[in-house]
Amino acid sequence: MARTFSAEDEETLRQLHADGVSRNEIARQMEWSVGTITNHAQRLGLPFDREATRAATDARQVDLTARRQANIEGAYDLADEARERALARYELTGFDHVGNPVTHTVRRPPAREFKDFTQAWSTAMTTAVKLEQVNAGDVGRDEAQGLLRGLGAAMTAAANGIAQDLGVDDADEYGS
C-alpha cells in the first residue's frame, strides 16, 4: 500500500527546513525520495538555497579532482618503479651442487618477472592517463557518441534487413 504525505510529515518537513537541513538529508531522515520532498516543499512554499547546493557540489568536485590528482601521481610513481625494476640488473640466488648459496647478477630480470614488471608499468600508466582525462573533462564523449551512432545505424540496417527478409515494408509495419 502506498504511503501518503501526512500532516505530521508536513510539520516535520517544515521543522527540518527551518533548521537549515538540506533537501537530501531531509529525504533521508524522513525516508521519502528527494523528488517527493522537493514537490511538497514547493507546495508548502519552502525554498531550498540552490546557491548553497551549487557551492557544496562545486566543493565536492574540487575535492574529487584533488583525490584523482593524488592517485595520478601515485600511479606514475608505481609506473616509474615498475619500469626501473624491469630494466635493472637482477640478482638470482640459488644453490650449487653441494648446497652452498650462490648469487649471480644478470642484466635483466628473468622473463616471468620482466613480464610482471612491464604489465605493472602498463597498468599504472593506463590508469594515470585515464584519470588525467577525467580531470581534464575529456572522458571520451566523442568516442562514445560515435560508438552509439554506429550502433544505431547497425541496428537500423539489421531491422531493415529483417523486414525485407520477411517481405514487410518497414515504414508501414513500424510506423517510421
Accessible surface in RSA format (square Angstrom, percent):
REM  Atomic radii and reference values for relative SASA: ProtOr
REM  Chains: A
REM  Algorithm: Lee & Richards
REM  Probe-radius: 1.40
REM  Slices: 20
REM RES _ NUM      All-atoms   Total-Side   Main-Chain    Non-polar    All polar
REM                ABS   REL    ABS   REL    ABS   REL    ABS   REL    ABS   REL
RES MET A   1   238.73 123.6 151.01  99.9  87.72 208.9 128.77 109.5 109.96 145.7
RES ALA A   2    91.60  84.2  63.74  98.4  27.86  63.4  73.64 103.7  17.96  47.6
RES ARG A   3   131.72  55.3 104.75  53.4  26.97  64.2  73.75 100.8  57.97  35.1
RES THR A   4   113.41  80.7  97.78  99.1  15.63  37.3  73.78  99.1  39.62  59.9
RES PHE A   5    29.90  15.0   4.97   3.1  24.93  64.9   4.97   3.0  24.93  71.4
RES SER A   6    47.75  40.3  39.45  52.6   8.30  19.1  42.35  90.2   5.40   7.6
RES ALA A   7    81.53  75.0  67.06 103.5  14.47  32.9  68.80  96.9  12.73  33.7
RES GLU A   8   139.39  80.0 134.42 101.7   4.97  11.8  52.47 101.5  86.92  71.0
RES ASP A   9    31.86  22.3  31.81  31.7   0.05   0.1   0.05   0.1  31.81  31.7
RES GLU A  10    41.76  24.0  41.76  31.6   0.00   0.0   2.72   5.3  39.04  31.9
RES GLU A  11   104.30  59.9 103.44  78.3   0.86   2.0  50.26  97.2  54.05  44.1
RES THR A  12    58.56  41.7  54.18  54.9   4.39  10.5  32.84  44.1  25.72  38.9
RES LEU A  13     0.00   0.0   0.00   0.0   0.00   0.0   0.00   0.0   0.00   0.0
RES ARG A  14    98.05  41.2  94.62  48.2   3.43   8.2  30.78  42.1  67.26  40.8
RES GLN A  15    94.51  52.9  92.46  67.6   2.06   4.9  36.99  78.7  57.52  43.6
RES LEU A  16    25.73  14.3  25.73  18.4   0.00   0.0  25.73  18.1   0.00   0.0
RES HIS A  17    40.65  22.2  33.16  23.0   7.49  19.2  24.65  25.4  16.00  18.6
RES ALA A  18    82.02  75.4  42.98  66.3  39.04  88.8  52.43  73.8  29.59  78.4
RES ASP A  19    91.85  64.3  55.55  55.3  36.30  85.8  23.37  55.0  68.48  68.3
RES GLY A  20    65.60  80.9   0.00   N/A  65.60  80.9  34.66  95.1  30.94  69.3
RES VAL A  21    34.20  22.5  24.40  22.1   9.80  23.6  30.37  26.4   3.84  10.4
RES SER A  22    64.08  54.1  52.19  69.7  11.89  27.4  50.88 108.3  13.20  18.5
RES ARG A  23    45.81  19.2  43.25  22.0   2.56   6.1   8.07  11.0  37.74  22.9
RES ASN A  24    99.16  68.4  93.41  90.3   5.76  13.9  26.17  63.0  72.99  70.5
RES GLU A  25    53.58  30.8  51.47  38.9   2.11   5.0  25.64  49.6  27.94  22.8
RES ILE A  26     0.00   0.0   0.00   0.0   0.00   0.0   0.00   0.0   0.00   0.0
RES ALA A  27     4.65   4.3   3.90   6.0   0.75   1.7   3.99   5.6   0.66   1.8
RES ARG A  28   160.65  67.5 142.38  72.6  18.27  43.5  77.55 106.0  83.10  50.4
RES GLN A  29    88.26  49.4  57.64  42.1  30.62  72.9  24.84  52.9  63.42  48.1
RES MET A  30    22.33  11.6   5.31   3.5  17.02  40.5  12.87  10.9   9.46  12.5
RES GLU A  31   136.23  78.2 113.91  86.2  22.32  53.1  41.46  80.2  94.77  77.4
RES TRP A  32    43.28  17.4  29.98  14.5  13.30  31.2  33.92  18.1   9.36  15.2
RES SER A  33    67.86  57.3  50.99  68.0  16.87  38.9  54.41 115.9  13.45  18.8
RES VAL A  34    62.84  41.4  59.85  54.2   2.99   7.2  59.85  52.0   2.99   8.1
RES GLY A  35    40.23  49.6   0.00   N/A  40.23  49.6  34.54  94.8   5.69  12.7
RES THR A  36    32.91  23.4  29.13  29.5   3.78   9.0   9.22  12.4  23.68  35.8
RES ILE A  37     0.00   0.0   0.00   0.0   0.00   0.0   0.00   0.0   0.00   0.0
RES THR A  38    28.42  20.2  28.16  28.5   0.26   0.6  25.03  33.6   3.39   5.1
RES ASN A  39    95.85  66.1  89.35  86.3   6.50  15.6  22.68  54.6  73.17  70.7
RES HIS A  40    39.21  21.4  38.90  27.0   0.31   0.8  23.82  24.6  15.39  17.9
RES ALA A  41     1.04   1.0   1.04   1.6   0.00   0.0   1.04   1.5   0.00   0.0
RES GLN A  42   120.71  67.5  98.42  71.9  22.29  53.1  42.93  91.4  77.79  59.0
RES ARG A  43   134.99  56.7  97.34  49.6  37.65  89.6  78.72 107.6  56.28  34.1
RES LEU A  44    29.67  16.5   9.28   6.6  20.39  51.2  14.44  10.1  15.22  41.0
RES GLY A  45    56.76  70.0   0.00   N/A  56.76  70.0  35.95  98.7  20.81  46.6
RES LEU A  46    27.45  15.3  24.91  17.8   2.54   6.4  25.18  17.7   2.27   6.1
RES PRO A  47   106.19  77.4  88.73  80.9  17.45  63.4  99.75  82.4   6.43  40.0
RES PHE A  48    34.67  17.3  16.29  10.1  18.39  47.8  18.57  11.3  16.10  46.1
RES ASP A  49    93.09  65.2  74.83  74.5  18.26  43.2  39.63  93.3  53.46  53.3
RES ARG A  50   156.45  65.7 151.35  77.2   5.10  12.1  46.67  63.8 109.77  66.5
RES GLU A  51   112.39  64.5 109.68  83.0   2.71   6.5  59.54 115.2  52.85  43.1
RES ALA A  52    55.12  50.7  42.06  64.9  13.06  29.7  50.10  70.5   5.02  13.3
RES THR A  53    78.18  55.6  72.38  73.4   5.80  13.8  59.44  79.8  18.73  28.3
RES ARG A  54   122.08  51.3 117.52  59.9   4.56  10.8  50.88  69.5  71.19  43.1
RES ALA A  55    60.73  55.8  50.31  77.6  10.42  23.7  56.22  79.2   4.51  11.9
RES ALA A  56    63.93  58.8  50.79  78.4  13.14  29.9  58.64  82.6   5.29  14.0
RES THR A  57    70.50  50.1  65.51  66.4   4.99  11.9  50.89  68.3  19.61  29.6
RES ASP A  58    79.17  55.5  76.68  76.3   2.49   5.9  26.62  62.6  52.55  52.4
RES ALA A  59    55.11  50.7  47.73  73.7   7.38  16.8  54.29  76.5   0.82   2.2
RES ARG A  60   126.28  53.0 124.53  63.5   1.76   4.2  44.48  60.8  81.80  49.6
RES GLN A  61    90.18  50.4  89.91  65.7   0.27   0.6  36.62  77.9  53.56  40.6
RES VAL A  62   101.85  67.0  98.53  89.2   3.32   8.0 100.99  87.8   0.85   2.3
RES ASP A  63    79.79  55.9  76.77  76.4   3.03   7.2  15.84  37.3  63.95  63.8
RES LEU A  64    44.25  24.6  43.88  31.4   0.36   0.9  43.88  30.8   0.36   1.0
RES THR A  65    53.74  38.2  53.74  54.5   0.00   0.0  40.10  53.9  13.64  20.6
RES ALA A  66    60.49  55.6  48.39  74.7  12.10  27.5  55.24  77.8   5.25  13.9
RES ARG A  67   149.77  62.9 145.10  74.0   4.67  11.1  50.64  69.2  99.13  60.1
RES ARG A  68    48.55  20.4  48.51  24.7   0.03   0.1  18.68  25.5  29.87  18.1
RES GLN A  69    77.09  43.1  77.09  56.3   0.00   0.0  32.58  69.3  44.51  33.8
RES ALA A  70    64.16  59.0  51.10  78.9  13.05  29.7  55.00  77.5   9.15  24.2
RES ASN A  71    88.19  60.8  82.07  79.3   6.12  14.7  12.03  29.0  76.15  73.6
RES ILE A  72     3.06   1.7   3.06   2.3   0.00   0.0   3.06   2.2   0.00   0.0
RES GLU A  73    95.19  54.6  92.87  70.3   2.31   5.5  34.69  67.1  60.49  49.4
RES GLY A  74    31.20  38.5   0.00   N/A  31.20  38.5  29.10  79.9   2.10   4.7
RES ALA A  75     9.03   8.3   5.90   9.1   3.13   7.1   7.45  10.5   1.58   4.2
RES TYR A  76    64.46  30.1  64.46  36.7   0.00   0.0  51.78  38.9  12.68  15.6
RES ASP A  77    95.09  66.6  89.08  88.7   6.01  14.2  27.67  65.1  67.43  67.2
RES LEU A  78   113.89  63.4 111.16  79.5   2.73   6.9 111.32  78.2   2.57   6.9
RES ALA A  79     0.25   0.2   0.25   0.4   0.00   0.0   0.25   0.4   0.00   0.0
RES ASP A  80    77.77  54.5  76.19  75.8   1.58   3.7  17.96  42.3  59.81  59.7
RES GLU A  81    93.26  53.5  90.90  68.8   2.35   5.6  30.58  59.1  62.68  51.2
RES ALA A  82     8.59   7.9   5.88   9.1   2.70   6.1   8.13  11.5   0.45   1.2
RES ARG A  83   127.75  53.6 126.10  64.3   1.65   3.9  26.88  36.7 100.87  61.1
RES GLU A  84   113.62  65.2 107.40  81.3   6.22  14.8  41.76  80.8  71.86  58.7
RES ARG A  85   123.87  52.0 120.36  61.4   3.51   8.4  30.79  42.1  93.08  56.4
RES ALA A  86     2.50   2.3   2.50   3.9   0.00   0.0   2.50   3.5   0.00   0.0
RES LEU A  87    71.79  40.0  60.29  43.1  11.50  28.9  60.53  42.5  11.26  30.3
RES ALA A  88    45.40  41.7  36.38  56.1   9.02  20.5  45.35  63.9   0.05   0.1
RES ARG A  89   171.88  72.2 149.54  76.2  22.33  53.2  52.91  72.3 118.97  72.1
RES TYR A  90    55.21  25.8  52.35  29.8   2.86   7.4  29.91  22.5  25.30  31.2
RES GLU A  91   117.43  67.4  96.99  73.4  20.44  48.7  27.62  53.4  89.80  73.3
RES LEU A  92    69.00  38.4  65.78  47.1   3.22   8.1  67.57  47.5   1.43   3.9
RES THR A  93    99.17  70.5  62.06  62.9  37.12  88.5  48.15  64.7  51.03  77.1
RES GLY A  94    29.44  36.3   0.00   N/A  29.44  36.3  27.05  74.2   2.40   5.4
RES PHE A  95   152.72  76.4 119.40  74.0  33.32  86.7 119.69  72.6  33.03  94.5
RES ASP A  96    51.13  35.8  32.82  32.7  18.31  43.3  26.13  61.5  25.00  24.9
RES HIS A  97   178.85  97.7 131.68  91.5  47.17 120.7 108.88 112.2  69.98  81.4
RES VAL A  98    99.21  65.3  63.62  57.6  35.59  85.8  72.29  62.8  26.92  73.0
RES GLY A  99    45.24  55.8   0.00   N/A  45.24  55.8  26.87  73.7  18.37  41.1
RES ASN A 100    78.77  54.3  78.70  76.1   0.07   0.2  15.34  36.9  63.44  61.3
RES PRO A 101   100.54  73.3  79.92  72.9  20.62  75.0  80.23  66.2  20.30 126.2
RES VAL A 102    68.80  45.3  63.02  57.1   5.78  13.9  67.47  58.6   1.33   3.6
RES THR A 103    77.66  55.2  47.69  48.3  29.97  71.4  27.08  36.4  50.58  76.5
RES HIS A 104   113.96  62.3 111.11  77.2   2.84   7.3  72.41  74.6  41.55  48.3
RES THR A 105    66.59  47.4  46.53  47.2  20.05  47.8  29.33  39.4  37.26  56.3
RES VAL A 106    37.32  24.6  32.84  29.7   4.48  10.8  37.32  32.4   0.00   0.0
RES ARG A 107   156.67  65.8 149.70  76.3   6.96  16.6  60.98  83.3  95.69  58.0
RES ARG A 108    83.15  34.9  76.60  39.0   6.55  15.6  25.66  35.1  57.49  34.8
RES PRO A 109     8.26   6.0   0.00   0.0   8.26  30.0   0.00   0.0   8.26  51.3
RES PRO A 110    48.31  35.2  36.00  32.8  12.31  44.7  48.31  39.9   0.00   0.0
RES ALA A 111    87.28  80.2  68.99 106.5  18.28  41.6  76.17 107.3  11.10  29.4
RES ARG A 112   149.60  62.8 142.83  72.8   6.78  16.1  66.61  91.0  83.00  50.3
RES GLU A 113    57.95  33.3  57.81  43.7   0.14   0.3  16.25  31.4  41.70  34.0
RES PHE A 114    74.94  37.5  74.94  46.4   0.00   0.0  74.94  45.4   0.00   0.0
RES LYS A 115   101.65  49.6  98.67  60.5   2.98   7.1  56.04  50.4  45.61  48.6
RES ASP A 116    57.55  40.3  51.87  51.6   5.68  13.4  23.71  55.8  33.84  33.8
RES PHE A 117    26.78  13.4  26.69  16.5   0.09   0.2  26.78  16.2   0.00   0.0
RES THR A 118    45.85  32.6  44.58  45.2   1.26   3.0  34.58  46.5  11.26  17.0
RES GLN A 119    95.39  53.3  93.54  68.4   1.85   4.4  36.14  76.9  59.25  44.9
RES ALA A 120    50.32  46.3  38.26  59.0  12.06  27.4  46.82  65.9   3.50   9.3
RES TRP A 121    95.71  38.4  95.71  46.3   0.00   0.0  90.66  48.3   5.06   8.2
RES SER A 122    52.49  44.4  51.02  68.1   1.48   3.4  19.31  41.1  33.18  46.5
RES THR A 123    87.70  62.4  83.16  84.3   4.54  10.8  61.73  82.9  25.97  39.3
RES ALA A 124    10.20   9.4   5.36   8.3   4.85  11.0   9.84  13.9   0.36   1.0
RES MET A 125    56.78  29.4  56.78  37.6   0.00   0.0  52.08  44.3   4.70   6.2
RES THR A 126    64.41  45.8  58.91  59.7   5.51  13.1  42.66  57.3  21.76  32.9
RES THR A 127    59.09  42.0  56.01  56.8   3.08   7.3  40.87  54.9  18.22  27.5
RES ALA A 128     0.00   0.0   0.00   0.0   0.00   0.0   0.00   0.0   0.00   0.0
RES VAL A 129    64.25  42.3  64.25  58.2   0.00   0.0  64.25  55.8   0.00   0.0
RES LYS A 130   127.75  62.3 126.69  77.7   1.06   2.5  74.94  67.5  52.81  56.3
RES LEU A 131    39.02  21.7  39.02  27.9   0.00   0.0  39.02  27.4   0.00   0.0
RES GLU A 132    71.96  41.3  67.88  51.4   4.08   9.7  25.77  49.8  46.19  37.7
RES GLN A 133    77.10  43.1  75.12  54.9   1.98   4.7  15.63  33.3  61.47  46.6
RES VAL A 134    59.50  39.2  51.29  46.4   8.21  19.8  51.29  44.6   8.21  22.3
RES ASN A 135    43.11  29.7  14.41  13.9  28.69  69.1  13.93  33.5  29.18  28.2
RES ALA A 136    84.02  77.3  42.29  65.3  41.73  94.9  55.06  77.5  28.96  76.7
RES GLY A 137    41.39  51.0   0.00   N/A  41.39  51.0  33.72  92.5   7.68  17.2
RES ASP A 138    79.64  55.8  76.73  76.4   2.90   6.9  25.75  60.6  53.89  53.7
RES VAL A 139    91.94  60.5  61.34  55.5  30.60  73.7  67.68  58.8  24.26  65.8
RES GLY A 140    21.96  27.1   0.00   N/A  21.96  27.1  17.37  47.7   4.59  10.3
RES ARG A 141   143.12  60.1 137.97  70.3   5.15  12.3  54.03  73.8  89.09  54.0
RES ASP A 142   109.64  76.8 101.72 101.2   7.93  18.7  32.13  75.6  77.51  77.3
RES GLU A 143   124.70  71.6 112.00  84.7  12.71  30.3  72.00 139.3  52.71  43.0
RES ALA A 144    49.81  45.8  44.73  69.0   5.08  11.5  49.30  69.4   0.52   1.4
RES GLN A 145    84.13  47.0  82.10  60.0   2.02   4.8  22.27  47.4  61.85  46.9
RES GLY A 146    31.14  38.4   0.00   N/A  31.14  38.4  22.28  61.1   8.86  19.8
RES LEU A 147   129.05  71.9 119.95  85.8   9.11  22.9 126.88  89.1   2.17   5.8
RES LEU A 148   114.29  63.7 106.72  76.3   7.57  19.0 107.04  75.2   7.25  19.5
RES ARG A 149   161.62  67.9 148.89  75.9  12.73  30.3  81.42 111.3  80.20  48.6
RES GLY A 150    41.35  51.0   0.00   N/A  41.35  51.0  35.61  97.7   5.74  12.9
RES LEU A 151    96.27  53.6  90.79  65.0   5.48  13.8  94.39  66.3   1.88   5.0
RES GLY A 152    33.31  41.1   0.00   N/A  33.31  41.1  31.67  86.9   1.65   3.7
RES ALA A 153    65.64  60.3  52.02  80.3  13.62  31.0  60.05  84.6   5.58  14.8
RES ALA A 154    57.07  52.5  45.43  70.1  11.64  26.5  52.72  74.2   4.34  11.5
RES MET A 155   124.11  64.3 116.77  77.3   7.34  17.5 103.36  87.9  20.75  27.5
RES THR A 156    80.74  57.4  75.80  76.8   4.94  11.8  53.74  72.2  27.00  40.8
RES ALA A 157    63.67  58.5  50.60  78.1  13.07  29.7  56.23  79.2   7.44  19.7
RES ALA A 158    56.18  51.7  42.99  66.3  13.19  30.0  54.82  77.2   1.36   3.6
RES ALA A 159    47.12  43.3  42.53  65.6   4.60  10.5  46.37  65.3   0.76   2.0
RES ASN A 160    53.10  36.6  52.46  50.7   0.64   1.5  15.91  38.3  37.19  35.9
RES GLY A 161    28.29  34.9   0.00   N/A  28.29  34.9  27.58  75.7   0.71   1.6
RES ILE A 162   100.21  57.0  99.03  73.8   1.18   2.8  99.59  71.7   0.62   1.7
RES ALA A 163     1.37   1.3   1.15   1.8   0.22   0.5   1.37   1.9   0.00   0.0
RES GLN A 164   140.82  78.7 119.25  87.2  21.58  51.4  40.37  85.9 100.45  76.2
RES ASP A 165   128.33  89.9  90.96  90.5  37.38  88.4  30.09  70.8  98.25  98.0
RES LEU A 166   124.18  69.2  95.47  68.3  28.70  72.2 100.42  70.5  23.76  63.9
RES GLY A 167    69.74  86.0   0.00   N/A  69.74  86.0  36.93 101.3  32.81  73.5
RES VAL A 168    48.85  32.1  38.11  34.5  10.74  25.9  42.51  36.9   6.34  17.2
RES ASP A 169    81.34  57.0  66.49  66.2  14.84  35.1  32.57  76.6  48.77  48.6
RES ASP A 170    43.60  30.5  42.72  42.5   0.87   2.1   5.07  11.9  38.53  38.4
RES ALA A 171    46.34  42.6  39.83  61.5   6.52  14.8  39.95  56.3   6.39  16.9
RES ASP A 172   117.77  82.5  87.88  87.5  29.89  70.7  34.71  81.7  83.06  82.8
RES GLU A 173   108.75  62.4  80.38  60.8  28.37  67.5  10.19  19.7  98.56  80.5
RES TYR A 174   129.44  60.4  98.04  55.8  31.40  81.7  78.66  59.1  50.78  62.6
RES GLY A 175    69.56  85.8   0.00   N/A  69.56  85.8  34.62  95.0  34.94  78.2
RES SER A 176   105.63  89.3  52.05  69.5  53.58 123.4  77.48 165.0  28.16  39.4
END  Absolute sums over single chains surface
CHAIN  1 A    13142.7      10835.7       2307.0       7498.9       5643.8
END  Absolute sums over all chains
TOTAL         13142.7      10835.7       2307.0       7498.9       5643.8
